[in-house]
Amino acid sequence: MTDNKYDNSMIVSATREEVPCPGSCQGMRYTVQAGDTLYFIARRFNVTVQQIRDANPQIVNPNLIFLGQVICIPTIPQPDSQLKVLTLRFLTETGQQLPIVDGAVQLTNRVIVRATFNRPVSRAFFFLEPTGTDTCEFARLIGIDCPSTVTGVAEIFWQVPPGTLGRVYVIACINSICTKSDDVLVILND
């Protein structure tokens, strides 16, 4: 059921006694104004028509609301909107964690680089930045992943060049919101 089918709902004038009020309201009370529809009210308060209907069992016909009618706009918990990188891991081809010596991940010639996020992301960009440079200066893109929209995991298969020494980080985005992971020191001993 889409909310668009309610965008032509009618507003009818009625006396206060004829319009049932919501019982308890886990949110805020709103008085229907001229020109309102459930669809427009839902969009204004960033909820769905179905969520408004669920909070207002007195609305029998969602296409018929009354001018001056008081309805409940439910408070819907919003997910943590700040995108975060939870982990950045380096694995062998068989999925085993690579060892860390003196704070640096000891790379092999072929590595899986896996990042996890607190939310599904639309794109993840993996970078290698040489040591001795400022943040993001001379960074080289080593891979891009477009992970599934239902998981918060992105990974690339990295063919590590000989003599690699630097910091790896990932930048992940959901639409135009992006975040950067912490840097991880990596080295490939030849």
HELIX and SHEET records of a PDB file:
HELIX    1   1 ASP A    3  TYR A    6  5                                   4    
HELIX    2   2 ARG A   16  GLU A   18  5                                   3    
HELIX    3   3 LEU A   38  ARG A   44  1                                   7    
HELIX    4   4 VAL A   49  ALA A   55  1                                   7    
SHEET    1   A 2 MET A  10  SER A  13  0                                        
SHEET    2   A 2 LEU A  64  LEU A  67  1                                        
SHEET    1   B 2 GLY A  27  THR A  31  0                                        
SHEET    2   B 2 VAL A  70  PRO A  74 -1                                        
SHEET    1   C 3 VAL A  85  LEU A  91  0                                        
SHEET    2   C 3 ARG A 110  PHE A 117 -1                                        
SHEET    3   C 3 VAL A 153  GLN A 159 -1                                        
SHEET    1   D 6 ILE A 100  VAL A 101  0                                        
SHEET    2   D 6 ALA A 104  GLN A 106 -1                                        
SHEET    3   D 6 VAL A 184  ILE A 187  1                                        
SHEET    4   D 6 LEU A 165  ILE A 174 -1                                        
SHEET    5   D 6 ARG A 123  PRO A 130 -1                                        
SHEET    6   D 6 ARG A 140  ASP A 145 -1                                        
SHEET    1   E 5 ILE A 100  VAL A 101  0                                        
SHEET    2   E 5 ALA A 104  GLN A 106 -1                                        
SHEET    3   E 5 VAL A 184  ILE A 187  1                                        
SHEET    4   E 5 LEU A 165  ILE A 174 -1                                        
SHEET    5   E 5 ILE A 177  LYS A 180 -1                                        
END                                                                             
